[in-house]
Amino acid sequence: MKQFLVLAASIFLGTSVAIAQSPPADGDAAAWCEANMNACATWCESNPDAEICQEPECD
């Protein structure tokens, strides 16, 4: 039973951290990415089509 509780708590905490490591829905995603470069890069790996994750094209 203790193993189940530890597993459930681990999944819950891991999910909470993953959700917390994303750009704010009502804020400035570009500013968030500049302030949280590692979290932004990790988030963009899972969300490559997001506007903030698009690299500017070279002219």
C-alpha positions in Angstrom: 0.0 0.0 0.0 2.9 2.4 0.8 4.4 1.8 -2.7 1.1 2.7 -4.3 0.9 6.0 -2.3 4.5 6.8 -3.2 3.8 6.1 -6.9 0.6 8.2 -6.8 2.4 11.1 -5.1 5.2 10.9 -7.6 2.9 11.1 -10.5 1.0 14.0 -9.0 4.1 16.0 -8.2 5.6 15.3 -11.6 2.5 16.4 -13.4 2.3 19.5 -11.3 5.9 20.4 -12.1 5.3 19.8 -15.8 2.2 22.1 -15.8 4.1 24.8 -13.9 6.9 24.7 -16.5 4.9 26.2 -19.3 4.3 29.8 -20.6 1.5 31.6 -18.8 -1.7 31.5 -20.7 -2.6 35.2 -20.0 1.0 36.6 -19.9 3.9 37.3 -22.2 5.2 34.0 -23.5 8.3 35.6 -25.0 9.3 37.2 -21.6 8.7 33.9 -19.9 11.0 32.1 -22.3 13.7 34.7 -21.8 13.5 34.4 -18.0 13.2 30.6 -18.1 15.3 29.4 -21.0 15.8 25.8 -19.9 12.1 25.4 -19.1 11.2 27.1 -22.4 13.4 24.7 -24.4 12.0 21.7 -22.6 8.4 22.9 -23.2 9.1 23.6 -26.9 10.4 20.1 -27.4 6.9 18.9 -26.5 5.1 21.8 -28.3 7.1 22.5 -31.5 4.1 24.1 -33.3 3.6 26.7 -30.6 4.2 30.3 -31.9 6.8 31.0 -29.3 8.8 27.9 -30.4 9.0 29.0 -34.0 12.5 30.2 -35.0 12.7 33.3 -37.1 13.4 32.6 -40.7 16.7 33.9 -42.2 16.4 36.3 -45.1 
